[in-house]
Amino acid sequence: MFEGLDMSKMGQMMEQLQSKAKEMEEQSKLVNLTAKAGGGMIEVTANGTGEIIDITIDDSILDDKESLQILLISAINDVNKMVEDNKKSQAMGMMGGLNPFGMK
């Protein structure tokens, strides 16, 4: 079942994986993802690690607290999903270069 599996290279592969993961995390800090709600009245921007780095609120919605809350929740949820999708995409790209079974 594990024919072709080179156990002597597993340590080296784990080091490569850790190195790529660290590099990916550093690159994620440079990525900005923005979600809009209410036709652009609310914008929430997060970096690739999920940190909210900016929120823009149109003045016209400041008087409607309930709508403001709903739109903020929507935009935050959307940007969080974008962050997760970005992380998955990066992880798949990172794993694409590794072949744990030594097969070609």
C-alpha positions in Angstrom: 0.0 0.0 0.0 2.8 2.4 0.8 5.2 1.3 -1.9 7.4 4.1 -3.0 7.0 5.9 0.4 10.5 7.2 1.3 10.4 7.6 5.1 13.9 9.1 5.2 12.5 12.1 3.4 9.6 12.7 5.7 11.5 15.0 8.1 12.7 17.1 5.2 9.2 17.3 3.8 7.9 18.4 7.2 10.5 21.1 7.4 9.5 22.3 3.9 5.8 22.3 5.0 6.5 24.4 8.1 8.6 26.8 6.1 5.9 27.2 3.5 3.2 27.6 6.1 5.2 30.4 7.8 5.8 32.1 4.4 2.1 31.8 3.6 1.1 33.4 6.9 3.5 36.4 6.2 2.0 36.8 2.7 -1.5 36.6 4.2 -0.8 39.7 6.2 -0.3 41.6 2.9 -3.6 40.5 1.3 -6.6 42.8 1.7 -10.1 41.5 1.2 -13.1 43.8 1.2 -16.8 43.0 1.5 -19.6 45.5 0.9 -23.2 45.5 2.1 -26.2 47.7 1.5 -25.1 48.6 -2.0 -21.7 49.8 -0.7 -23.0 51.8 2.3 -20.9 49.5 4.5 -17.4 48.2 3.6 -15.4 45.9 5.8 -11.7 45.2 5.0 -9.7 42.4 6.5 -6.2 41.1 5.9 -5.5 37.5 4.9 -5.2 36.5 8.5 -8.7 37.6 9.3 -7.8 40.9 11.1 -10.4 43.6 10.4 -8.3 46.5 9.3 -10.9 49.0 8.1 -14.6 49.7 8.3 -16.3 52.4 6.1 -19.8 53.5 6.9 -21.8 55.9 4.7 -23.2 58.8 6.7 -26.7 58.2 5.3 -27.1 55.0 7.4 -25.9 56.4 10.7 -29.5 57.3 11.8 -30.8 53.8 11.3 -29.1 51.7 14.0 -30.9 48.5 13.2 -30.1 48.6 9.5 -26.5 49.6 10.4 -26.2 46.6 12.7 -27.6 44.2 10.1 -25.3 45.5 7.3 -22.3 45.4 9.5 -23.0 41.8 10.5 -23.5 40.9 6.8 -20.3 42.6 5.7 -18.2 41.0 8.5 -19.6 37.6 7.7 -18.8 38.0 4.0 -15.3 39.2 4.6 -14.7 36.3 7.1 -15.8 33.8 4.4 -13.5 35.5 1.9 -10.6 35.1 4.3 -11.4 31.4 4.8 -11.6 30.8 1.1 -8.3 32.6 0.6 -6.7 30.5 3.2 -8.0 27.3 1.6 -6.8 28.4 -1.8 -3.3 29.2 -0.4 -3.2 25.8 1.4 -4.1 23.9 -1.7 -1.4 25.8 -3.7 1.1 25.0 -1.0 0.2 21.3 -0.9 0.4 21.1 -4.7 4.1 21.3 -4.6 4.6 18.5 -2.1 4.4 14.8 -3.0 4.6 12.7 0.2 4.7 9.4 -1.7 7.7 10.2 -3.9 5.8 9.3 -7.0 5.9 11.2 -10.2 
